[in-house]
Amino acid sequence: MEVDLQAGANHRYKLLWVILIGLIFALVIQSLAATLGVCTGKHLSEVCKAEYPIFVKYCLWLLAEIAVIAADIPEG
């Protein structure tokens, strides 16, 4: 979050709307995942593993790895 705000400050705060929208989406997804956990007793990855075919499972795994790398790059 700090890196995102610094990038927004460097670009005259034009990126702050993008950061705000991304933060809102993240909060909505976390809320839905928490609701899923309370209702089913399983976490999101367990439900995805049980419901999706193998190709989709590997695509989701790859996207999760890319997201972790993308989050770590600005911190390094």
N, CA, C, O and CB atoms as a CASP TS submission, in Angstrom:
PFRMAT TS
TARGET T0000
AUTHOR 0000-0000-0000
METHOD Language model
MODEL 1
PARENT N/A
ATOM      1  N   MET     1       0.831  -1.193   0.000  1.00  0.00           N
ATOM      2  CA  MET     1       0.000   0.000   0.000  1.00  0.00           C
ATOM      3  C   MET     1       0.872   1.252   0.000  1.00  0.00           C
ATOM      4  O   MET     1       0.569   2.216  -0.703  1.00  0.00           O
ATOM      5  CB  MET     1      -0.943   0.001   1.212  1.00  0.00           C
ATOM      6  N   GLU     2       1.941   1.246   0.775  1.00  0.00           N
ATOM      7  CA  GLU     2       2.811   2.420   0.833  1.00  0.00           C
ATOM      8  C   GLU     2       3.470   2.688  -0.504  1.00  0.00           C
ATOM      9  O   GLU     2       3.587   3.839  -0.923  1.00  0.00           O
ATOM     10  CB  GLU     2       3.873   2.243   1.903  1.00  0.00           C
ATOM     11  N   VAL     3       3.902   1.626  -1.180  1.00  0.00           N
ATOM     12  CA  VAL     3       4.528   1.786  -2.489  1.00  0.00           C
ATOM     13  C   VAL     3       3.531   2.358  -3.486  1.00  0.00           C
ATOM     14  O   VAL     3       3.882   3.198  -4.315  1.00  0.00           O
ATOM     15  CB  VAL     3       5.079   0.442  -2.995  1.00  0.00           C
ATOM     16  N   ASP     4       2.274   1.895  -3.401  1.00  0.00           N
ATOM     17  CA  ASP     4       1.241   2.401  -4.301  1.00  0.00           C
ATOM     18  C   ASP     4       0.980   3.885  -4.058  1.00  0.00           C
ATOM     19  O   ASP     4       0.831   4.654  -5.007  1.00  0.00           O
ATOM     20  CB  ASP     4      -0.054   1.603  -4.127  1.00  0.00           C
ATOM     21  N   LEU     5       0.925   4.285  -2.804  1.00  0.00           N
ATOM     22  CA  LEU     5       0.697   5.698  -2.503  1.00  0.00           C
ATOM     23  C   LEU     5       1.869   6.559  -2.949  1.00  0.00           C
ATOM     24  O   LEU     5       1.668   7.675  -3.428  1.00  0.00           O
ATOM     25  CB  LEU     5       0.454   5.889  -1.010  1.00  0.00           C
ATOM     26  N   GLN     6       3.090   6.057  -2.798  1.00  0.00           N
ATOM     27  CA  GLN     6       4.256   6.809  -3.252  1.00  0.00           C
ATOM     28  C   GLN     6       4.240   6.961  -4.767  1.00  0.00           C
ATOM     29  O   GLN     6       4.566   8.025  -5.292  1.00  0.00           O
ATOM     30  CB  GLN     6       5.552   6.120  -2.801  1.00  0.00           C
ATOM     31  N   ALA     7       3.862   5.897  -5.467  1.00  0.00           N
ATOM     32  CA  ALA     7       3.755   5.984  -6.923  1.00  0.00           C
ATOM     33  C   ALA     7       2.685   6.999  -7.314  1.00  0.00           C
ATOM     34  O   ALA     7       2.859   7.748  -8.275  1.00  0.00           O
ATOM     35  CB  ALA     7       3.432   4.600  -7.528  1.00  0.00           C
ATOM     36  N   GLY     8       1.580   7.025  -6.573  1.00  0.00           N
ATOM     37  CA  GLY     8       0.538   8.016  -6.837  1.00  0.00           C
ATOM     38  C   GLY     8       1.024   9.433  -6.602  1.00  0.00           C
ATOM     39  O   GLY     8       0.667  10.345  -7.348  1.00  0.00           O
ATOM     40  N   ALA     9       1.834   9.624  -5.575  1.00  0.00           N
ATOM     41  CA  ALA     9       2.373  10.961  -5.303  1.00  0.00           C
ATOM     42  C   ALA     9       3.347  11.384  -6.395  1.00  0.00           C
ATOM     43  O   ALA     9       3.404  12.559  -6.760  1.00  0.00           O
ATOM     44  CB  ALA     9       3.071  10.994  -3.933  1.00  0.00           C
ATOM     45  N   ASN    10       4.105  10.440  -6.910  1.00  0.00           N
ATOM     46  CA  ASN    10       5.054  10.770  -7.973  1.00  0.00           C
ATOM     47  C   ASN    10       4.358  11.127  -9.275  1.00  0.00           C
ATOM     48  O   ASN    10       4.931  11.834 -10.105  1.00  0.00           O
ATOM     49  CB  ASN    10       5.999   9.613  -8.203  1.00  0.00           C
ATOM     50  N   HIS    11       3.142  10.654  -9.470  1.00  0.00           N
ATOM     51  CA  HIS    11       2.398  10.927 -10.701  1.00  0.00           C
ATOM     52  C   HIS    11       1.252  11.898 -10.438  1.00  0.00           C
ATOM     53  O   HIS    11       0.201  11.818 -11.074  1.00  0.00           O
ATOM     54  CB  HIS    11       1.857   9.622 -11.302  1.00  0.00           C
ATOM     55  N   ARG    12       1.463  12.805  -9.506  1.00  0.00           N
ATOM     56  CA  ARG    12       0.499  13.857  -9.170  1.00  0.00           C
ATOM     57  C   ARG    12      -0.887  13.300  -8.817  1.00  0.00           C
ATOM     58  O   ARG    12      -1.913  13.864  -9.195  1.00  0.00           O
ATOM     59  CB  ARG    12       0.375  14.829 -10.333  1.00  0.00           C
ATOM     60  N   TYR    13      -0.890  12.204  -8.099  1.00  0.00           N
ATOM     61  CA  TYR    13      -2.104  11.620  -7.537  1.00  0.00           C
ATOM     62  C   TYR    13      -3.110  11.146  -8.583  1.00  0.00           C
ATOM     63  O   TYR    13      -4.282  10.951  -8.262  1.00  0.00           O
ATOM     64  CB  TYR    13      -2.761  12.613  -6.644  1.00  0.00           C
ATOM     65  N   LYS    14      -2.672  10.959  -9.825  1.00  0.00           N
ATOM     66  CA  LYS    14      -3.572  10.424 -10.849  1.00  0.00           C
ATOM     67  C   LYS    14      -3.835   8.942 -10.642  1.00  0.00           C
ATOM     68  O   LYS    14      -4.851   8.426 -11.108  1.00  0.00           O
ATOM     69  CB  LYS    14      -2.993  10.655 -12.237  1.00  0.00           C
ATOM     70  N   LEU    15      -2.930   8.244  -9.946  1.00  0.00           N
ATOM     71  CA  LEU    15      -3.089   6.804  -9.736  1.00  0.00           C
ATOM     72  C   LEU    15      -3.890   6.462  -8.490  1.00  0.00           C
ATOM     73  O   LEU    15      -4.184   5.291  -8.248  1.00  0.00           O
ATOM     74  CB  LEU    15      -1.743   6.153  -9.651  1.00  0.00           C
ATOM     75  N   LEU    16      -4.242   7.455  -7.702  1.00  0.00           N
ATOM     76  CA  LEU    16      -4.941   7.165  -6.450  1.00  0.00           C
ATOM     77  C   LEU    16      -6.312   6.534  -6.678  1.00  0.00           C
ATOM     78  O   LEU    16      -6.753   5.718  -5.869  1.00  0.00           O
ATOM     79  CB  LEU    16      -5.097   8.436  -5.641  1.00  0.00           C
ATOM     80  N   TRP    17      -6.988   6.894  -7.760  1.00  0.00           N
ATOM     81  CA  TRP    17      -8.278   6.281  -8.050  1.00  0.00           C
ATOM     82  C   TRP    17      -8.110   4.805  -8.367  1.00  0.00           C
ATOM     83  O   TRP    17      -8.946   3.988  -7.979  1.00  0.00           O
ATOM     84  CB  TRP    17      -8.965   6.997  -9.211  1.00  0.00           C
ATOM     85  N   VAL    18      -7.042   4.456  -9.067  1.00  0.00           N
ATOM     86  CA  VAL    18      -6.775   3.048  -9.367  1.00  0.00           C
ATOM     87  C   VAL    18      -6.502   2.282  -8.074  1.00  0.00           C
ATOM     88  O   VAL    18      -6.985   1.164  -7.895  1.00  0.00           O
ATOM     89  CB  VAL    18      -5.576   2.911 -10.340  1.00  0.00           C
ATOM     90  N   ILE    19      -5.733   2.882  -7.184  1.00  0.00           N
ATOM     91  CA  ILE    19      -5.437   2.242  -5.903  1.00  0.00           C
ATOM     92  C   ILE    19      -6.714   2.069  -5.086  1.00  0.00           C
ATOM     93  O   ILE    19      -6.925   1.017  -4.482  1.00  0.00           O
ATOM     94  CB  ILE    19      -4.403   3.067  -5.112  1.00  0.00           C
ATOM     95  N   LEU    20      -7.557   3.085  -5.065  1.00  0.00           N
ATOM     96  CA  LEU    20      -8.814   3.012  -4.323  1.00  0.00           C
ATOM     97  C   LEU    20      -9.716   1.910  -4.869  1.00  0.00           C
ATOM     98  O   LEU    20     -10.287   1.142  -4.095  1.00  0.00           O
ATOM     99  CB  LEU    20      -9.540   4.357  -4.375  1.00  0.00           C
ATOM    100  N   ILE    21      -9.849   1.824  -6.175  1.00  0.00           N
ATOM    101  CA  ILE    21     -10.691   0.795  -6.782  1.00  0.00           C
ATOM    102  C   ILE    21     -10.123  -0.591  -6.489  1.00  0.00           C
ATOM    103  O   ILE    21     -10.873  -1.511  -6.162  1.00  0.00           O
ATOM    104  CB  ILE    21     -10.809   1.016  -8.306  1.00  0.00           C
ATOM    105  N   GLY    22      -8.808  -0.746  -6.603  1.00  0.00           N
ATOM    106  CA  GLY    22      -8.178  -2.030  -6.297  1.00  0.00           C
ATOM    107  C   GLY    22      -8.387  -2.429  -4.846  1.00  0.00           C
ATOM    108  O   GLY    22      -8.635  -3.599  -4.554  1.00  0.00           O
ATOM    109  N   LEU    23      -8.289  -1.468  -3.933  1.00  0.00           N
ATOM    110  CA  LEU    23      -8.502  -1.747  -2.516  1.00  0.00           C
ATOM    111  C   LEU    23      -9.949  -2.152  -2.246  1.00  0.00           C
ATOM    112  O   LEU    23     -10.205  -3.054  -1.448  1.00  0.00           O
ATOM    113  CB  LEU    23      -8.131  -0.525  -1.671  1.00  0.00           C
ATOM    114  N   ILE    24     -10.885  -1.494  -2.903  1.00  0.00           N
ATOM    115  CA  ILE    24     -12.297  -1.845  -2.731  1.00  0.00           C
ATOM    116  C   ILE    24     -12.566  -3.259  -3.237  1.00  0.00           C
ATOM    117  O   ILE    24     -13.259  -4.035  -2.580  1.00  0.00           O
ATOM    118  CB  ILE    24     -13.199  -0.837  -3.467  1.00  0.00           C
ATOM    119  N   PHE    25     -12.013  -3.594  -4.414  1.00  0.00           N
ATOM    120  CA  PHE    25     -12.183  -4.948  -4.940  1.00  0.00           C
ATOM    121  C   PHE    25     -11.580  -5.978  -3.998  1.00  0.00           C
ATOM    122  O   PHE    25     -12.172  -7.034  -3.770  1.00  0.00           O
ATOM    123  CB  PHE    25     -11.547  -5.069  -6.325  1.00  0.00           C
ATOM    124  N   ALA    26     -10.411  -5.682  -3.451  1.00  0.00           N
ATOM    125  CA  ALA    26      -9.764  -6.614  -2.524  1.00  0.00           C
ATOM    126  C   ALA    26     -10.619  -6.823  -1.277  1.00  0.00           C
ATOM    127  O   ALA    26     -10.744  -7.949  -0.796  1.00  0.00           O
ATOM    128  CB  ALA    26      -8.369  -6.100  -2.129  1.00  0.00           C
ATOM    129  N   LEU    27     -11.202  -5.760  -0.754  1.00  0.00           N
ATOM    130  CA  LEU    27     -12.057  -5.882   0.428  1.00  0.00           C
ATOM    131  C   LEU    27     -13.309  -6.699   0.131  1.00  0.00           C
ATOM    132  O   LEU    27     -13.735  -7.501   0.962  1.00  0.00           O
ATOM    133  CB  LEU    27     -12.450  -4.499   0.942  1.00  0.00           C
ATOM    134  N   VAL    28     -13.904  -6.503  -1.049  1.00  0.00           N
ATOM    135  CA  VAL    28     -15.092  -7.272  -1.418  1.00  0.00           C
ATOM    136  C   VAL    28     -14.748  -8.755  -1.538  1.00  0.00           C
ATOM    137  O   VAL    28     -15.484  -9.605  -1.038  1.00  0.00           O
ATOM    138  CB  VAL    28     -15.687  -6.749  -2.745  1.00  0.00           C
ATOM    139  N   ILE    29     -13.639  -9.067  -2.193  1.00  0.00           N
ATOM    140  CA  ILE    29     -13.236 -10.465  -2.367  1.00  0.00           C
ATOM    141  C   ILE    29     -12.929 -11.110  -1.016  1.00  0.00           C
ATOM    142  O   ILE    29     -13.304 -12.258  -0.781  1.00  0.00           O
ATOM    143  CB  ILE    29     -12.007 -10.563  -3.294  1.00  0.00           C
ATOM    144  N   GLN    30     -12.253 -10.385  -0.129  1.00  0.00           N
ATOM    145  CA  GLN    30     -11.970 -10.930   1.199  1.00  0.00           C
ATOM    146  C   GLN    30     -13.250 -11.168   1.988  1.00  0.00           C
ATOM    147  O   GLN    30     -13.365 -12.159   2.708  1.00  0.00           O
ATOM    148  CB  GLN    30     -11.050  -9.989   1.973  1.00  0.00           C
ATOM    149  N   SER    31     -14.204 -10.267   1.853  1.00  0.00           N
ATOM    150  CA  SER    31     -15.480 -10.441   2.542  1.00  0.00           C
ATOM    151  C   SER    31     -16.223 -11.661   2.014  1.00  0.00           C
ATOM    152  O   SER    31     -16.788 -12.428   2.793  1.00  0.00           O
ATOM    153  CB  SER    31     -16.346  -9.189   2.388  1.00  0.00           C
ATOM    154  N   LEU    32     -16.228 -11.844   0.702  1.00  0.00           N
ATOM    155  CA  LEU    32     -16.893 -13.010   0.120  1.00  0.00           C
ATOM    156  C   LEU    32     -16.193 -14.307   0.521  1.00  0.00           C
ATOM    157  O   LEU    32     -16.855 -15.310   0.790  1.00  0.00           O
ATOM    158  CB  LEU    32     -16.935 -12.888  -1.405  1.00  0.00           C
ATOM    159  N   ALA    33     -14.853 -14.294   0.563  1.00  0.00           N
ATOM    160  CA  ALA    33     -14.115 -15.483   0.973  1.00  0.00           C
ATOM    161  C   ALA    33     -14.374 -15.807   2.440  1.00  0.00           C
ATOM    162  O   ALA    33     -14.483 -16.977   2.805  1.00  0.00           O
ATOM    163  CB  ALA    33     -12.616 -15.292   0.731  1.00  0.00           C
ATOM    164  N   ALA    34     -14.472 -14.791   3.277  1.00  0.00           N
ATOM    165  CA  ALA    34     -14.775 -15.022   4.692  1.00  0.00           C
ATOM    166  C   ALA    34     -16.183 -15.580   4.868  1.00  0.00           C
ATOM    167  O   ALA    34     -16.402 -16.468   5.692  1.00  0.00           O
ATOM    168  CB  ALA    34     -14.622 -13.721   5.492  1.00  0.00           C
ATOM    169  N   THR    35     -17.134 -15.063   4.099  1.00  0.00           N
ATOM    170  CA  THR    35     -18.500 -15.572   4.152  1.00  0.00           C
ATOM    171  C   THR    35     -18.556 -17.027   3.702  1.00  0.00           C
ATOM    172  O   THR    35     -19.266 -17.838   4.297  1.00  0.00           O
ATOM    173  CB  THR    35     -19.423 -14.714   3.284  1.00  0.00           C
ATOM    174  N   LEU    36     -17.814 -17.354   2.660  1.00  0.00           N
ATOM    175  CA  LEU    36     -17.731 -18.731   2.191  1.00  0.00           C
ATOM    176  C   LEU    36     -17.183 -19.642   3.282  1.00  0.00           C
ATOM    177  O   LEU    36     -17.688 -20.745   3.488  1.00  0.00           O
ATOM    178  CB  LEU    36     -16.856 -18.819   0.939  1.00  0.00           C
ATOM    179  N   GLY    37     -16.155 -19.181   3.977  1.00  0.00           N
ATOM    180  CA  GLY    37     -15.572 -19.974   5.051  1.00  0.00           C
ATOM    181  C   GLY    37     -16.530 -20.191   6.207  1.00  0.00           C
ATOM    182  O   GLY    37     -16.584 -21.281   6.776  1.00  0.00           O
ATOM    183  N   VAL    38     -17.273 -19.175   6.551  1.00  0.00           N
ATOM    184  CA  VAL    38     -18.237 -19.304   7.652  1.00  0.00           C
ATOM    185  C   VAL    38     -19.383 -20.244   7.269  1.00  0.00           C
ATOM    186  O   VAL    38     -19.832 -21.049   8.085  1.00  0.00           O
ATOM    187  CB  VAL    38     -18.796 -17.918   8.044  1.00  0.00           C
ATOM    188  N   CYS    39     -19.848 -20.136   6.032  1.00  0.00           N
ATOM    189  CA  CYS    39     -20.994 -20.945   5.604  1.00  0.00           C
ATOM    190  C   CYS    39     -20.638 -22.403   5.351  1.00  0.00           C
ATOM    191  O   CYS    39     -21.410 -23.296   5.699  1.00  0.00           O
ATOM    192  CB  CYS    39     -21.593 -20.359   4.356  1.00  0.00           C
ATOM    193  N   THR    40     -19.475 -22.656   4.748  1.00  0.00           N
ATOM    194  CA  THR    40     -19.129 -24.025   4.357  1.00  0.00           C
ATOM    195  C   THR    40     -18.112 -24.684   5.272  1.00  0.00           C
ATOM    196  O   THR    40     -18.016 -25.911   5.300  1.00  0.00           O
ATOM    197  CB  THR    40     -18.603 -24.031   2.961  1.00  0.00           C
ATOM    198  N   GLY    41     -17.353 -23.901   6.017  1.00  0.00           N
ATOM    199  CA  GLY    41     -16.298 -24.464   6.849  1.00  0.00           C
ATOM    200  C   GLY    41     -15.034 -24.781   6.069  1.00  0.00           C
ATOM    201  O   GLY    41     -14.098 -25.366   6.612  1.00  0.00           O
ATOM    202  N   LYS    42     -15.002 -24.398   4.794  1.00  0.00           N
ATOM    203  CA  LYS    42     -13.826 -24.624   3.953  1.00  0.00           C
ATOM    204  C   LYS    42     -13.302 -23.286   3.473  1.00  0.00           C
ATOM    205  O   LYS    42     -14.049 -22.312   3.374  1.00  0.00           O
ATOM    206  CB  LYS    42     -14.161 -25.549   2.748  1.00  0.00           C
ATOM    207  N   HIS    43     -12.002 -23.246   3.174  1.00  0.00           N
ATOM    208  CA  HIS    43     -11.473 -22.005   2.624  1.00  0.00           C
ATOM    209  C   HIS    43     -11.569 -22.033   1.105  1.00  0.00           C
ATOM    210  O   HIS    43     -11.895 -23.062   0.512  1.00  0.00           O
ATOM    211  CB  HIS    43     -10.013 -21.785   3.071  1.00  0.00           C
ATOM    212  N   LEU    44     -11.283 -20.893   0.480  1.00  0.00           N
ATOM    213  CA  LEU    44     -11.531 -20.708  -0.940  1.00  0.00           C
ATOM    214  C   LEU    44     -10.788 -21.720  -1.805  1.00  0.00           C
ATOM    215  O   LEU    44     -11.340 -22.217  -2.786  1.00  0.00           O
ATOM    216  CB  LEU    44     -11.142 -19.317  -1.346  1.00  0.00           C
ATOM    217  N   SER    45      -9.548 -22.029  -1.453  1.00  0.00           N
ATOM    218  CA  SER    45      -8.789 -22.962  -2.287  1.00  0.00           C
ATOM    219  C   SER    45      -9.362 -24.382  -2.210  1.00  0.00           C
ATOM    220  O   SER    45      -9.314 -25.118  -3.195  1.00  0.00           O
ATOM    221  CB  SER    45      -7.316 -22.969  -1.862  1.00  0.00           C
ATOM    222  N   GLU    46      -9.899 -24.768  -1.061  1.00  0.00           N
ATOM    223  CA  GLU    46     -10.531 -26.091  -0.955  1.00  0.00           C
ATOM    224  C   GLU    46     -11.765 -26.190  -1.847  1.00  0.00           C
ATOM    225  O   GLU    46     -11.988 -27.205  -2.506  1.00  0.00           O
ATOM    226  CB  GLU    46     -10.918 -26.385   0.503  1.00  0.00           C
ATOM    227  N   VAL    47     -12.556 -25.131  -1.860  1.00  0.00           N
ATOM    228  CA  VAL    47     -13.764 -25.133  -2.678  1.00  0.00           C
ATOM    229  C   VAL    47     -13.400 -25.126  -4.162  1.00  0.00           C
ATOM    230  O   VAL    47     -14.020 -25.832  -4.957  1.00  0.00           O
ATOM    231  CB  VAL    47     -14.652 -23.920  -2.335  1.00  0.00           C
ATOM    232  N   CYS    48     -12.400 -24.335  -4.534  1.00  0.00           N
ATOM    233  CA  CYS    48     -11.963 -24.303  -5.938  1.00  0.00           C
ATOM    234  C   CYS    48     -11.436 -25.659  -6.372  1.00  0.00           C
ATOM    235  O   CYS    48     -11.718 -26.104  -7.484  1.00  0.00           O
ATOM    236  CB  CYS    48     -10.881 -23.231  -6.146  1.00  0.00           C
ATOM    237  N   LYS    49     -10.679 -26.318  -5.515  1.00  0.00           N
ATOM    238  CA  LYS    49     -10.128 -27.636  -5.839  1.00  0.00           C
ATOM    239  C   LYS    49     -11.248 -28.659  -6.027  1.00  0.00           C
ATOM    240  O   LYS    49     -11.152 -29.526  -6.895  1.00  0.00           O
ATOM    241  CB  LYS    49      -9.160 -28.104  -4.734  1.00  0.00           C
ATOM    242  N   ALA    50     -12.293 -28.568  -5.232  1.00  0.00           N
ATOM    243  CA  ALA    50     -13.387 -29.524  -5.318  1.00  0.00           C
ATOM    244  C   ALA    50     -14.311 -29.261  -6.513  1.00  0.00           C
ATOM    245  O   ALA    50     -14.905 -30.196  -7.050  1.00  0.00           O
ATOM    246  CB  ALA    50     -14.189 -29.493  -4.038  1.00  0.00           C
ATOM    247  N   GLU    51     -14.434 -28.015  -6.927  1.00  0.00           N
ATOM    248  CA  GLU    51     -15.447 -27.657  -7.920  1.00  0.00           C
ATOM    249  C   GLU    51     -14.939 -27.534  -9.349  1.00  0.00           C
ATOM    250  O   GLU    51     -15.699 -27.785 -10.285  1.00  0.00           O
ATOM    251  CB  GLU    51     -16.071 -26.383  -7.534  1.00  0.00           C
ATOM    252  N   TYR    52     -13.681 -27.155  -9.549  1.00  0.00           N
ATOM    253  CA  TYR    52     -13.198 -26.839 -10.890  1.00  0.00           C
ATOM    254  C   TYR    52     -12.439 -27.999 -11.517  1.00  0.00           C
ATOM    255  O   TYR    52     -11.863 -28.826 -10.810  1.00  0.00           O
ATOM    256  CB  TYR    52     -12.311 -25.615 -10.847  1.00  0.00           C
ATOM    257  N   PRO    53     -12.439 -28.059 -12.869  1.00  0.00           N
ATOM    258  CA  PRO    53     -11.621 -29.078 -13.546  1.00  0.00           C
ATOM    259  C   PRO    53     -10.131 -28.780 -13.402  1.00  0.00           C
ATOM    260  O   PRO    53      -9.745 -27.689 -12.983  1.00  0.00           O
ATOM    261  CB  PRO    53     -11.994 -29.162 -15.035  1.00  0.00           C
ATOM    262  N   ILE    54      -9.310 -29.748 -13.749  1.00  0.00           N
ATOM    263  CA  ILE    54      -7.862 -29.654 -13.510  1.00  0.00           C
ATOM    264  C   ILE    54      -7.219 -28.480 -14.243  1.00  0.00           C
ATOM    265  O   ILE    54      -6.321 -27.834 -13.702  1.00  0.00           O
ATOM    266  CB  ILE    54      -7.184 -30.944 -13.932  1.00  0.00           C
ATOM    267  N   PHE    55      -7.665 -28.198 -15.463  1.00  0.00           N
ATOM    268  CA  PHE    55      -7.088 -27.080 -16.225  1.00  0.00           C
ATOM    269  C   PHE    55      -7.318 -25.759 -15.504  1.00  0.00           C
ATOM    270  O   PHE    55      -6.406 -24.937 -15.406  1.00  0.00           O
ATOM    271  CB  PHE    55      -7.693 -27.019 -17.641  1.00  0.00           C
ATOM    272  N   VAL    56      -8.522 -25.553 -15.004  1.00  0.00           N
ATOM    273  CA  VAL    56      -8.842 -24.310 -14.293  1.00  0.00           C
ATOM    274  C   VAL    56      -8.053 -24.230 -12.989  1.00  0.00           C
ATOM    275  O   VAL    56      -7.616 -23.147 -12.600  1.00  0.00           O
ATOM    276  CB  VAL    56     -10.363 -24.217 -14.008  1.00  0.00           C
ATOM    277  N   LYS    57      -7.865 -25.363 -12.309  1.00  0.00           N
ATOM    278  CA  LYS    57      -7.080 -25.373 -11.071  1.00  0.00           C
ATOM    279  C   LYS    57      -5.660 -24.897 -11.319  1.00  0.00           C
ATOM    280  O   LYS    57      -5.124 -24.098 -10.551  1.00  0.00           O
ATOM    281  CB  LYS    57      -7.059 -26.775 -10.460  1.00  0.00           C
ATOM    282  N   TYR    58      -5.040 -25.393 -12.407  1.00  0.00           N
ATOM    283  CA  TYR    58      -3.676 -24.976 -12.718  1.00  0.00           C
ATOM    284  C   TYR    58      -3.615 -23.512 -13.152  1.00  0.00           C
ATOM    285  O   TYR    58      -2.645 -22.819 -12.847  1.00  0.00           O
ATOM    286  CB  TYR    58      -3.095 -25.864 -13.809  1.00  0.00           C
ATOM    287  N   CYS    59      -4.630 -23.039 -13.853  1.00  0.00           N
ATOM    288  CA  CYS    59      -4.671 -21.621 -14.216  1.00  0.00           C
ATOM    289  C   CYS    59      -4.786 -20.736 -12.979  1.00  0.00           C
ATOM    290  O   CYS    59      -4.112 -19.710 -12.886  1.00  0.00           O
ATOM    291  CB  CYS    59      -5.842 -21.347 -15.164  1.00  0.00           C
ATOM    292  N   LEU    60      -5.633 -21.125 -12.032  1.00  0.00           N
ATOM    293  CA  LEU    60      -5.769 -20.364 -10.786  1.00  0.00           C
ATOM    294  C   LEU    60      -4.470 -20.375  -9.985  1.00  0.00           C
ATOM    295  O   LEU    60      -4.083 -19.356  -9.413  1.00  0.00           O
ATOM    296  CB  LEU    60      -6.913 -20.932  -9.936  1.00  0.00           C
ATOM    297  N   TRP    61      -3.799 -21.522  -9.942  1.00  0.00           N
ATOM    298  CA  TRP    61      -2.515 -21.611  -9.243  1.00  0.00           C
ATOM    299  C   TRP    61      -1.495 -20.686  -9.894  1.00  0.00           C
ATOM    300  O   TRP    61      -0.775 -19.971  -9.198  1.00  0.00           O
ATOM    301  CB  TRP    61      -1.994 -23.063  -9.238  1.00  0.00           C
ATOM    302  N   LEU    62      -1.426 -20.692 -11.228  1.00  0.00           N
ATOM    303  CA  LEU    62      -0.481 -19.830 -11.943  1.00  0.00           C
ATOM    304  C   LEU    62      -0.782 -18.348 -11.689  1.00  0.00           C
ATOM    305  O   LEU    62       0.136 -17.557 -11.472  1.00  0.00           O
ATOM    306  CB  LEU    62      -0.527 -20.125 -13.454  1.00  0.00           C
ATOM    307  N   LEU    63      -2.047 -17.980 -11.714  1.00  0.00           N
ATOM    308  CA  LEU    63      -2.415 -16.587 -11.445  1.00  0.00           C
ATOM    309  C   LEU    63      -2.072 -16.176 -10.014  1.00  0.00           C
ATOM    310  O   LEU    63      -1.671 -15.037  -9.776  1.00  0.00           O
ATOM    311  CB  LEU    63      -3.907 -16.378 -11.699  1.00  0.00           C
ATOM    312  N   ALA    64      -2.228 -17.093  -9.064  1.00  0.00           N
ATOM    313  CA  ALA    64      -1.864 -16.792  -7.679  1.00  0.00           C
ATOM    314  C   ALA    64      -0.362 -16.577  -7.552  1.00  0.00           C
ATOM    315  O   ALA    64       0.073 -15.676  -6.835  1.00  0.00           O
ATOM    316  CB  ALA    64      -2.319 -17.922  -6.742  1.00  0.00           C
ATOM    317  N   GLU    65       0.435 -17.391  -8.237  1.00  0.00           N
ATOM    318  CA  GLU    65       1.888 -17.220  -8.205  1.00  0.00           C
ATOM    319  C   GLU    65       2.299 -15.887  -8.827  1.00  0.00           C
ATOM    320  O   GLU    65       3.173 -15.197  -8.301  1.00  0.00           O
ATOM    321  CB  GLU    65       2.577 -18.377  -8.938  1.00  0.00           C
ATOM    322  N   ILE    66       1.678 -15.531  -9.933  1.00  0.00           N
ATOM    323  CA  ILE    66       1.981 -14.252 -10.592  1.00  0.00           C
ATOM    324  C   ILE    66       1.602 -13.089  -9.673  1.00  0.00           C
ATOM    325  O   ILE    66       2.326 -12.096  -9.603  1.00  0.00           O
ATOM    326  CB  ILE    66       1.226 -14.138 -11.950  1.00  0.00           C
ATOM    327  N   ALA    67       0.472 -13.206  -8.967  1.00  0.00           N
ATOM    328  CA  ALA    67       0.062 -12.142  -8.052  1.00  0.00           C
ATOM    329  C   ALA    67       1.045 -11.971  -6.911  1.00  0.00           C
ATOM    330  O   ALA    67       1.322 -10.846  -6.494  1.00  0.00           O
ATOM    331  CB  ALA    67      -1.318 -12.427  -7.500  1.00  0.00           C
ATOM    332  N   VAL    68       1.576 -13.077  -6.399  1.00  0.00           N
ATOM    333  CA  VAL    68       2.569 -12.994  -5.319  1.00  0.00           C
ATOM    334  C   VAL    68       3.844 -12.323  -5.826  1.00  0.00           C
ATOM    335  O   VAL    68       4.417 -11.475  -5.141  1.00  0.00           O
ATOM    336  CB  VAL    68       2.890 -14.406  -4.759  1.00  0.00           C
ATOM    337  N   ILE    69       4.281 -12.697  -7.006  1.00  0.00           N
ATOM    338  CA  ILE    69       5.490 -12.081  -7.585  1.00  0.00           C
ATOM    339  C   ILE    69       5.262 -10.604  -7.829  1.00  0.00           C
ATOM    340  O   ILE    69       6.127  -9.784  -7.522  1.00  0.00           O
ATOM    341  CB  ILE    69       5.890 -12.779  -8.904  1.00  0.00           C
ATOM    342  N   ALA    70       4.095 -10.249  -8.384  1.00  0.00           N
ATOM    343  CA  ALA    70       3.792  -8.836  -8.649  1.00  0.00           C
ATOM    344  C   ALA    70       3.728  -8.027  -7.367  1.00  0.00           C
ATOM    345  O   ALA    70       4.096  -6.852  -7.364  1.00  0.00           O
ATOM    346  CB  ALA    70       2.474  -8.707  -9.402  1.00  0.00           C
ATOM    347  N   ALA    71       3.271  -8.627  -6.278  1.00  0.00           N
ATOM    348  CA  ALA    71       3.220  -7.913  -5.002  1.00  0.00           C
ATOM    349  C   ALA    71       4.597  -7.742  -4.390  1.00  0.00           C
ATOM    350  O   ALA    71       4.839  -6.768  -3.678  1.00  0.00           O
ATOM    351  CB  ALA    71       2.317  -8.641  -4.030  1.00  0.00           C
ATOM    352  N   ASP    72       5.505  -8.676  -4.656  1.00  0.00           N
ATOM    353  CA  ASP    72       6.851  -8.618  -4.063  1.00  0.00           C
ATOM    354  C   ASP    72       7.807  -7.708  -4.829  1.00  0.00           C
ATOM    355  O   ASP    72       8.757  -7.188  -4.243  1.00  0.00           O
ATOM    356  CB  ASP    72       7.439 -10.009  -3.993  1.00  0.00           C
ATOM    357  N   ILE    73       7.578  -7.507  -6.107  1.00  0.00           N
ATOM    358  CA  ILE    73       8.512  -6.705  -6.917  1.00  0.00           C
ATOM    359  C   ILE    73       8.659  -5.271  -6.398  1.00  0.00           C
ATOM    360  O   ILE    73       9.792  -4.809  -6.263  1.00  0.00           O
ATOM    361  CB  ILE    73       8.043  -6.672  -8.368  1.00  0.00           C
ATOM    362  N   PRO    74       7.578  -4.545  -6.100  1.00  0.00           N
ATOM    363  CA  PRO    74       7.772  -3.168  -5.613  1.00  0.00           C
ATOM    364  C   PRO    74       8.476  -3.080  -4.263  1.00  0.00           C
ATOM    365  O   PRO    74       9.106  -2.066  -3.961  1.00  0.00           O
ATOM    366  CB  PRO    74       6.444  -2.481  -5.511  1.00  0.00           C
ATOM    367  N   GLU    75       8.376  -4.123  -3.455  1.00  0.00           N
ATOM    368  CA  GLU    75       8.991  -4.087  -2.134  1.00  0.00           C
ATOM    369  C   GLU    75      10.491  -4.333  -2.191  1.00  0.00           C
ATOM    370  O   GLU    75      11.213  -3.959  -1.266  1.00  0.00           O
ATOM    371  CB  GLU    75       8.341  -5.110  -1.234  1.00  0.00           C
ATOM    372  N   GLY    76      10.967  -4.952  -3.257  1.00  0.00           N
ATOM    373  CA  GLY    76      12.381  -5.332  -3.351  1.00  0.00           C
ATOM    374  C   GLY    76      13.249  -4.284  -3.838  1.00  0.00           C
ATOM    375  O   GLY    76      14.457  -4.489  -3.958  1.00  0.00           O
TER
END
